[in-house]
Amino acid sequence: MVQQVYITGGASGIGLHLARTYLGSGSAVTLFDVQPTVQAVAELSAIAGPERVRAYAMDVTKPGEVRNAFAQAAEGGQPDVVIHCAGIAIAADFEAIDDDAYARVININLIGSRNVVAGVLPHMAAGSHLVLVASMAGLVGCYGYAAYCASKYGVVGLAEVLRIELATKGVDVSVVCPPEVETPMVEAERLNRPKQTEALKLMAGTLQLDDAVAQIRKGIDRRRFMIIPGWRARSLWFTNKLLPGFLTRKFADFLVSR
């Protein structure tokens, strides 16, 4: 039987590239995105044929819409792997992020993750796999990421709880915490983010999309809980855990002060 893979935020970036890899290994892929998916579906259909590619419109901040999209998709095959990639980022000083912008980041990244999990779980059987894409910003603080870090720390916490609870149902859970990856979202962010944010990005490094996705896919296939692509990012995470943030905070302060 063909493996069914659901990917939110699948119209571009990490989500779209993961879709390419799954189609390349014989899976069927269903994309969910608030952005138009016509171009992504056309590209993916050229790789594997239209019978293995589907797409549904989904705004993750609207739980009813999320439930309906997953219910429709499940009629054509329940998911074996669900990868939640949808998210946004704002890089700005805390005082420059207004009420609406802050709430938007939390609603899409954190509440949206809750809505996706609540909407898809009824269609996931024992042996299936739920993957939430968070960020290194969900493990280590970064200048300019007051909204983004808050949302992604929340996603990591959600994944920690789901790992425990869903084990009783036979559903595995992973959380992906990549450093900066060369995607359209990051390219747009670079246009206006603070120079201090740029400096702190050096600690975890930047990955090319192909490299990041290859490491993410490897972690998913091995059903690891915590998936951190990039040796620099993993070293940062380990150092932060080993010395409860002491060195990373000191180094961050040094970079910001330069």
Helices and strands as residue ranges (DSSP letters): E 4-8, H 13-24, E 28-33, H 38-48, G 50-52, E 53-57, H 63-74, E 81-84, G 94-96, H 99-106, I 107-111, H 112-120, G 121-123, E 129-133, G 136-138, H 146-167, E 172-176, E 180-181, H 184-190, H 195-204, E 206-207, H 209-221, E 226-227, H 231-242, H 246-257
